[in-house]
Amino acid sequence: MSVNTIDRTNILRMALKSNGTFSGISGLALASASRPIAAFMGFDQPLILVVIGVGLLLFAADLWWTATRPTINARKGISVVVMDGIWIIASIILLATGIAQFNSAGRWLVLIVADIVAIFALWQGYGIWVMKR
């Protein structure tokens, strides 16, 4: 593998590791402190937060595994961007429809996390673009 190839994957690797770190911390928090987080959000379903937390822990592990491989498949990077997009769309649906009854703090928390996920999606998309140039 040439130096140019390694350099072209660094942006994507850093984005995947950062997303993995954020997802892992979020997953750990949701899985281990679902009741206080649910109370903070005005959400009466802490078990759902545990399930989301475990899913985020698995997602984080996959991101770190992908980021540390000798080569990164562009399709894998694109699939991560798509999954981030699904998270953003689901967040918008939750906020727009009121399916989940969040208080003001809960709505803000969902919005802030969706914004952070959007930043990761854009960063990863840019990393894929650089890698494929």
C-alpha positions in Angstrom: 0.0 0.0 0.0 1.5 3.4 -1.0 1.8 6.4 1.2 -0.8 8.2 -0.9 -3.4 5.4 -0.3 -2.8 5.5 3.4 -3.1 9.3 3.4 -6.3 9.2 1.5 -8.0 6.9 4.1 -6.9 8.9 7.1 -9.9 11.3 7.0 -12.3 8.4 6.8 -10.5 6.4 9.5 -10.6 9.4 11.9 -14.3 10.0 11.2 -15.2 6.4 11.8 -13.1 6.3 15.0 -14.7 9.5 16.2 -18.2 8.3 15.4 -17.4 5.0 17.1 -16.2 6.7 20.2 -19.3 8.9 20.4 -21.6 5.9 19.7 -19.8 3.8 22.3 -20.0 6.5 25.0 -23.7 7.1 24.1 -24.5 3.4 24.0 -22.8 2.8 27.4 -24.7 5.7 28.9 -28.1 4.6 27.5 -27.5 0.9 28.5 -26.3 1.6 32.0 -28.3 4.7 33.0 -31.6 4.3 31.0 -33.9 5.2 33.9 -32.3 8.6 34.7 -31.9 9.5 31.1 -35.5 8.5 30.4 -36.6 10.7 33.3 -34.5 13.6 32.1 -36.2 13.3 28.6 -39.7 12.8 30.0 -39.8 9.4 28.3 -41.5 6.5 30.1 -39.8 3.7 28.2 -36.3 3.1 29.7 -36.1 -0.4 28.2 -36.1 1.1 24.7 -33.1 3.2 25.7 -31.3 0.0 26.9 -32.0 -1.7 23.5 -30.8 1.4 21.6 -27.7 1.5 23.9 -26.7 -2.1 23.2 -27.2 -1.4 19.4 -25.0 1.6 19.6 -22.3 -0.4 21.4 -22.4 -3.0 18.6 -22.3 -0.2 16.0 -19.3 1.4 17.8 -17.4 -1.8 17.8 -18.1 -2.3 14.1 -16.9 1.2 13.3 -13.7 0.8 15.2 -13.1 -2.6 13.6 -13.6 -1.1 10.2 -11.4 1.9 10.9 -8.5 -0.3 12.0 -8.4 -2.6 9.0 -5.5 -2.3 6.6 -7.9 -1.2 3.8 -11.4 0.3 4.0 -14.0 -0.7 1.5 -15.8 2.4 0.2 -19.1 0.5 0.3 -18.7 -0.1 4.0 -18.1 3.6 4.5 -21.2 4.4 2.5 -23.2 2.0 4.5 -22.2 3.8 7.7 -23.2 7.1 6.2 -26.6 5.6 5.2 -27.1 4.2 8.8 -26.3 7.7 10.2 -28.8 9.1 7.7 -31.4 6.7 9.0 -30.7 7.8 12.6 -31.2 11.5 11.5 -34.5 10.7 9.6 -35.8 8.6 12.6 -35.0 11.5 14.9 -36.9 14.0 12.7 -39.9 11.6 12.6 -39.8 11.2 16.4 -39.8 15.0 16.8 -42.2 15.9 14.1 -44.9 13.3 14.9 -44.7 13.2 18.7 -44.7 9.4 18.6 -42.5 9.5 21.6 -43.7 11.9 24.3 -40.5 13.8 25.1 -40.4 16.9 27.3 -38.5 20.0 26.1 -35.1 18.6 27.4 -35.8 15.3 25.6 -36.6 17.1 22.3 -33.4 19.2 22.6 -31.3 16.1 23.3 -32.7 14.2 20.3 -32.1 17.3 18.1 -28.5 17.8 19.4 -27.6 14.1 18.9 -29.1 14.1 15.4 -27.0 17.2 14.6 -23.8 15.4 15.9 -24.7 12.3 13.8 -25.2 14.6 10.7 -21.7 16.0 11.3 -20.3 12.5 11.4 -22.2 11.5 8.2 -20.8 14.6 6.4 -17.2 14.0 7.7 -17.4 10.3 6.6 -18.8 11.2 3.2 -16.0 13.7 2.7 -13.5 10.9 3.8 -15.0 8.5 1.2 -14.8 11.2 -1.5 -11.1 11.9 -0.7 -10.4 8.2 -0.5 -11.9 7.6 -4.0 -10.1 10.5 -5.7 
